[in-house]
């Protein structure tokens, strides 16, 4: 069950995290929410097969196992369905879900973004200290939570790696997963990130689920990650040092950016600031567990389905 949404590549002017409003109560408010969700579901136009992502010069070979929602519909799911502020989804290029599932009942959903960082060197693949990144992220956690609480949202706590960062040199894919606990939530969230390195930037396939779905998401990521490829001329191997821009950080920098720029700064990865300017990569979170649980109770009980 999807418990919350965490997307990397979404940006904000400050490292703030946004939690969703509490689940609606039974009655008129709940019925109104159900009607809105039903209308949103009926307005979507999922597509499968070969999907081109022109902004990234990449393609997703989804076949019949998954389907894609284009950018405008994905943004509606993230805002109207999952409660994210519109300002947080401007860079979203689409979403992918397992076939036969919706944003209400899917075991996971993948947010597709692309950051034009330039060529990211993988020369630190054997030396990157990801434990240091984790430590720095935890040290910055209370400061981030203070900002969240000022904005009226609960805190979030990084439990640890659900899967430590690993790099596939053949596919030029960096994968990591984190377990995150939110105040007031009984089940922890899983954020499973697949980053594909290209000639001019990084394609992010961010899979969101609950920790109970870790094994299922890991299996899906193994096939889903391979479904994404850069087009000829935009591949990692197409990099031309004489003409192409190069990021001032490597794999450790990508992971550090994923856990917050404050951590990246403490690690000395100041190239991130030059690369993104005023745009800081942060976590944008909207918990939807309570609302989804309510819909499922309606399905499994005596009340009519939405």
SULLIN-V54997 format. One record per helix or strand of 3 or more residues. SS is the DSSP state (alpha for helix, beta for strand). FROM is the first residue (numbers start at 1). TO is the last residue. If there is no record, write none. Layout:
ss;from;to
SS;FROM;TO
SS;FROM;TO
//
This chain:
ss;from;to
beta;4;7
alpha;28;43
beta;50;53
alpha;54;56
beta;58;61
beta;66;70
alpha;71;81
alpha;86;88
beta;94;98
beta;109;115
alpha;130;139
alpha;141;150
beta;156;168
beta;173;182
beta;189;197
beta;202;210
alpha;211;227
beta;228;230
alpha;236;238
alpha;251;259
alpha;261;266
alpha;271;276
beta;284;287
alpha;289;300
//
